[in-house]
Structure formats: structure tokens, C-alpha cells
Amino acid sequence: MPPTTKHMHSSLSRTGKDYADLHAWINDADHQLDRHDFTKIVDFAPEIQAKFGAEGLREYIEHLREDLDSKFTKIWGKDVAARDEALDYYGIRRRGRDYTIDMADIKLLQDAGMAADDLEHSLKVAGKALEIARRVVAASQTPVDLELVGRGALFHDLGKAKTHAIEHGKIGAEMGAALGLPVAVTDIMQKHIRGGLSTEEAMELGLPIRDYTLRTLEERIVIYADRLVDIIWDGVVAVASQQDAEDRFIEIIESNVCYGKNPPTLERYRGYHAEIQGLMRAGA
């Protein structure tokens, strides 16, 4: 089962609070079996809600869900199709559900040789991309595959374990395929260079000739988050907050060639900014 610290990390990602007391209560050695019994949720719910509120009750259920997810993964092992069918059937993992970064994925990056600063950047991009995706869903009710956003963002720079040159997207996608990552994730890894190159740009840069267009909202969220993280933490431009970086995004990329790169790249980022900010502000 995931350790208490993993559950705390998941709660922090979902709610901004780690609910350490709640997870310690669930995993108390003297009562662990009872408190992990799905048939007793109705018995414990009033006590949990009184102590931790409605959000805490939801975190209790998420704790049990994560444990069941872990157990199913161990039972089915490499039989991915059977495992995912069961997880979907029981509502444990389904498109549209929330998602938190898996420590096993972080270990894959470390084992691949990713440097600490590159890993820190990837974690920041994953966190920002998931934040943006949740805001899109909440404001516009647009369905977003949060697992694809989170994993695509986390792995987008895997190729930097081998090189920081412009072909790191291509190399990373090849490494990701060798690790068994889904095509949707390796596509993000290959396409993220300059926000989705045209065929002509790929030829000029000596990259494989293929379609780099960002065709899904998930891809565009990851690439937008990647540029925002650069702006927020690189120190090239002083920003007062993450929101300030979003508000001044166009001004910043237009006045700093390290972010805007060239006219085609600028135009792509203008489009992603307009689309995603529009979705996050829908109904406002």
C-alpha cells in the first residue's frame, strides 16, 4: 500500500492541505484494517466529517481509492488491459478523475539519469499544468485527461537526461517509448519543442519530418505550462506572482526572444494563451 507520506502528497496536490492527521488516523496500527474496510465508510463518515469537514471525508475516500489502485496494480501486474478495465469499472481511475503524480514515475526519471535541476523543472511544469487543467475543468466543464496532462508534463524533458540540444524532444520520446510510456505521452515529449513545430521549421532544425501540431487540449496545456514555468522561475523577467506571469504572458514573450524564439513560435503561444485563458475564465 502507498505510505502515509504518499497519501499526504496526494491530498496536498488536490486540496492544498496534506491532511496528515487524517491519514495517520486511517493508518493507525491498531485500527488499520477496520478503517480501510469499504463496507464501514458509512460508519466512519460522521466522525471524519465532524473532525475534518466534507473535504476531509472526500480525502478519506481518496485514501482508500489509492490503496485499492495500488493493490489492483500488484494483482494484475503487467496485464494492463485487464487492470485498467477493472479500475474503470469501479471508478478508481477514469478519464476526468483527478490525478496526482506517481512516485514511480519520478523514479523512472531519476533512473534515466535526469539531473536534479531538470527534474525540479519537470515537477514544476507538472504541478502548473495540473493546476491549469483543473481550472479549465472547473470554469468551463471541458473534459480534460488529467493523467495525460500530469504525465506528459512530468516526462516532457526526459531527453535532457541525454542532451540539452534541440533534439532532446525526439530523444526523450524514443526513451519514453522504450520505457513503455503511452504514445499520447511520448507525443507530448516530441512535440513540445517550440510549442509545436511546422514541417518547414523541423526541416530547418534538422529534426524528423512529422506532424508536430498540438492537436489536443492536453498537449496545449502542457506546452503553455512549460513556458509559464520558465517565466515564473527563470529570473529573466521579474514577476510579482504566478498570476502576474499569466496576466503579462503576451508582453513577456514578445519582448524576450528566449521565450518567444521567432514569429511562428510567438504566434503559437499567443493562440494557446488565448484559448486556455478563455477556458479558465468561462462564465466569469
matplotlib code that plots the C-alpha trace (Angstrom):
import matplotlib.pyplot as plt

x = [0.0, 1.2, 2.9, 1.2, 3.6, 2.4, -1.3, -0.3, 1.4, -1.8, -4.0, -1.7, -1.9, -5.7, -6.6, -3.5, -3.5, -1.7, -4.4, -1.5, -3.8, -6.4, -4.0, -2.3, -5.8, -6.6, -3.3, -3.2, -1.8, -4.5, -7.4, -5.9, -8.0, -11.3, -10.6, -9.6, -12.9, -15.1, -18.2, -17.5, -17.3, -20.9, -19.9, -16.8, -18.2, -19.9, -16.8, -14.5, -16.7, -17.0, -13.2, -12.1, -15.1, -16.6, -13.3, -11.7, -14.3, -13.6, -9.8, -10.7, -12.4, -9.5, -7.1, -9.0, -9.2, -5.4, -4.8, -7.2, -5.5, -2.1, -3.5, -5.0, -1.8, 0.1, -2.6, -2.7, 1.0, 1.7, -1.8, -2.5, -5.8, -7.4, -6.2, -7.5, -10.8, -11.3, -10.1, -12.5, -15.4, -15.1, -14.5, -10.9, -9.3, -11.3, -10.9, -11.9, -10.9, -8.3, -4.7, -1.6, 2.0, 3.1, 6.4, 7.2, 7.3, 9.7, 11.9, 11.9, 13.2, 15.9, 16.9, 17.2, 19.8, 17.9, 19.7, 18.2, 17.5, 15.8, 13.7, 12.7, 11.7, 9.6, 7.9, 7.0, 5.7, 3.6, 2.2, 1.4, -0.2, -2.4, -3.4, -4.4, -6.2, -8.3, -9.1, -10.2, -12.5, -14.0, -14.7, -15.8, -16.7, -14.4, -13.3, -9.5, -7.5, -5.6, -3.4, -2.2, -1.6, 0.4, 2.5, 3.0, 4.3, 6.4, 8.2, 8.3, 12.1, 13.2, 15.5, 17.6, 19.0, 21.0, 21.3, 20.0, 20.2, 17.1, 16.8, 16.1, 12.4, 13.0, 15.4, 13.1, 10.2, 12.4, 13.4, 9.8, 8.7, 11.4, 10.1, 6.6, 5.0, 1.8, 2.0, 0.0, 2.7, 5.6, 3.8, 3.9, 7.6, 8.4, 6.1, 6.9, 9.9, 9.0, 5.3, 4.6, 6.9, 5.7, 7.2, 9.3, 10.7, 11.5, 13.5, 15.4, 16.3, 17.3, 14.5, 12.5, 9.8, 6.5, 3.3, 4.2, 0.9, -0.6, -4.0, -5.3, -6.1, -4.0, -0.9, -1.6, -2.0, 1.4, 3.2, 1.6, 2.5, 6.1, 6.5, 4.8, 7.1, 10.2, 8.8, 8.0, 11.2, 14.0, 14.6, 14.9, 11.9, 10.7, 7.2, 5.2, 3.4, 2.3, -0.9, 1.2, 3.1, -0.2, -1.5, 1.7, 2.3, 2.0, 4.0, 6.8, 7.1, 7.0, 9.8, 12.1, 13.5, 14.4, 10.7, 9.2, 12.0, 10.7, 7.5, 5.9, 6.6, 5.2, 2.0, 1.5, 1.9, -0.4, -3.0, -2.5, -2.7, -5.9, -7.6, -6.6, -7.2, -10.6, -11.5, -10.3, -12.4, -15.5, -18.6, -16.8]
y = [0.0, 3.6, 5.0, 7.8, 10.3, 9.4, 9.9, 13.3, 14.3, 13.4, 15.4, 18.4, 18.2, 18.0, 20.4, 22.4, 20.6, 17.4, 16.1, 14.4, 13.8, 12.2, 9.8, 9.0, 8.2, 5.9, 4.1, 3.7, 0.2, -0.8, 0.1, 0.0, -3.0, -1.5, 1.9, 0.5, -1.5, 0.0, -1.5, 0.7, 4.0, 4.8, 4.1, 6.3, 9.1, 11.1, 11.0, 12.0, 14.8, 16.2, 16.3, 17.2, 18.5, 17.4, 17.8, 15.6, 12.9, 13.0, 12.7, 9.6, 8.0, 9.1, 7.4, 4.1, 4.5, 5.0, 1.9, -0.1, 1.2, 0.1, -3.4, -3.9, -2.9, -5.6, -8.2, -7.7, -6.8, -6.4, -7.3, -3.6, -4.0, -6.2, -3.9, -0.7, -2.3, -3.2, 0.3, 2.0, -0.3, 0.5, 4.2, 4.1, 5.5, 7.0, 9.9, 13.1, 11.9, 13.9, 12.8, 13.1, 12.5, 8.9, 8.5, 5.6, 8.0, 10.3, 7.3, 6.5, 10.0, 9.6, 6.2, 7.6, 10.0, 13.2, 16.0, 17.4, 20.8, 19.3, 17.1, 20.1, 21.9, 18.9, 18.7, 22.4, 22.0, 19.1, 21.0, 24.1, 22.0, 20.1, 23.4, 24.9, 21.8, 21.8, 25.5, 24.7, 21.9, 23.9, 27.0, 25.6, 21.9, 21.0, 17.4, 17.1, 13.9, 14.9, 11.8, 12.7, 16.3, 15.2, 12.5, 14.4, 17.4, 15.3, 13.4, 16.2, 16.8, 13.2, 13.6, 16.1, 13.1, 12.6, 16.1, 19.7, 20.2, 20.8, 17.1, 16.3, 16.1, 13.4, 11.5, 11.8, 10.3, 7.4, 6.8, 7.1, 4.5, 2.2, 2.6, 1.7, 5.1, 5.7, 7.2, 10.2, 10.9, 10.4, 12.6, 15.5, 14.8, 15.0, 18.0, 20.3, 21.9, 25.5, 24.7, 22.5, 23.0, 23.2, 20.8, 23.5, 24.5, 20.9, 20.6, 23.8, 22.5, 19.0, 17.2, 14.3, 15.4, 14.7, 16.4, 18.4, 20.2, 20.3, 18.7, 18.0, 20.4, 18.3, 18.9, 22.6, 22.9, 21.2, 23.4, 26.5, 25.5, 24.8, 28.3, 29.8, 27.9, 29.3, 32.8, 32.4, 30.8, 31.6, 35.0, 36.6, 38.8, 39.9, 38.8, 39.5, 36.2, 33.3, 35.2, 38.2, 35.9, 34.8, 38.4, 39.6, 36.5, 38.1, 41.2, 38.9, 36.5, 39.4, 41.3, 38.4, 36.3, 33.5, 32.8, 34.0, 32.5, 33.6, 34.8, 31.3, 30.3, 33.6, 33.1, 29.6, 30.8, 33.7, 31.2, 28.8, 31.7, 33.0, 29.6, 28.4, 31.7, 31.8, 28.4, 29.2, 32.4, 30.9, 32.0, 34.7]
z = [0.0, -0.5, 2.6, 4.6, 3.1, -0.4, 0.7, 2.2, -1.0, -2.9, -0.6, -0.9, -4.6, -4.6, -1.8, -0.8, 2.6, 3.5, 5.9, 7.9, 11.0, 8.8, 7.1, 10.4, 11.8, 8.9, 9.1, 12.9, 13.5, 16.0, 13.7, 10.2, 8.9, 10.1, 8.7, 5.3, 5.1, 2.3, 4.0, 7.0, 5.2, 6.3, 9.9, 10.0, 7.8, 10.6, 12.8, 9.9, 8.7, 12.2, 12.6, 9.1, 7.3, 3.9, 2.2, 4.7, 4.2, 0.4, 1.2, 3.3, 0.3, -1.9, 0.5, 0.2, -3.6, -3.9, -1.7, -3.9, -7.1, -5.7, -4.8, -8.2, -9.9, -7.9, -8.6, -12.3, -12.8, -16.5, -17.6, -18.2, -20.2, -17.5, -14.7, -16.4, -17.2, -13.5, -12.4, -14.8, -13.8, -10.1, -10.7, -9.3, -12.4, -15.2, -17.7, -15.9, -12.5, -10.6, -10.8, -8.7, -9.7, -9.1, -7.2, -9.5, -12.5, -10.6, -10.0, -13.8, -14.4, -11.8, -13.0, -16.5, -15.2, -15.2, -13.3, -10.2, -11.7, -14.8, -12.5, -10.4, -13.6, -14.7, -11.4, -11.5, -15.1, -14.0, -11.0, -13.1, -15.9, -13.5, -11.8, -15.2, -16.2, -13.0, -13.5, -17.1, -15.9, -13.0, -15.1, -18.4, -17.7, -20.6, -20.2, -19.7, -19.2, -16.1, -16.1, -19.6, -18.6, -15.5, -17.0, -20.3, -18.3, -16.0, -18.8, -21.4, -20.8, -20.3, -23.2, -21.2, -19.4, -22.6, -24.2, -23.7, -27.5, -29.5, -30.4, -26.7, -27.6, -30.2, -27.9, -25.0, -27.0, -28.0, -24.4, -23.3, -25.9, -24.6, -21.1, -22.3, -21.9, -23.8, -27.3, -26.1, -23.6, -26.0, -28.5, -26.0, -25.4, -29.1, -29.9, -27.0, -28.8, -29.6, -28.9, -32.0, -35.0, -38.6, -41.1, -42.5, -39.1, -38.3, -41.6, -40.8, -37.3, -38.6, -36.8, -38.1, -40.6, -39.0, -37.7, -34.6, -34.4, -30.9, -31.7, -28.2, -25.4, -23.1, -25.3, -25.4, -21.6, -21.0, -23.5, -22.1, -18.6, -19.6, -20.9, -17.8, -15.5, -17.4, -17.0, -13.3, -12.2, -14.7, -13.3, -16.7, -16.1, -12.6, -12.0, -8.8, -8.8, -10.9, -11.7, -12.8, -15.2, -16.7, -17.0, -18.6, -20.7, -24.1, -23.2, -21.8, -24.7, -27.2, -25.5, -24.6, -27.5, -25.1, -24.7, -28.0, -30.1, -33.6, -35.2, -35.8, -32.2, -30.9, -32.9, -31.5, -27.9, -28.4, -29.6, -26.6, -24.2, -25.6, -25.8, -22.3, -20.5, -22.2, -20.9, -17.4, -17.4, -18.9, -17.1, -15.1]

ax = plt.figure().add_subplot(projection="3d")
ax.plot(x, y, z, "-o")
ax.set_aspect("equal")
plt.show()
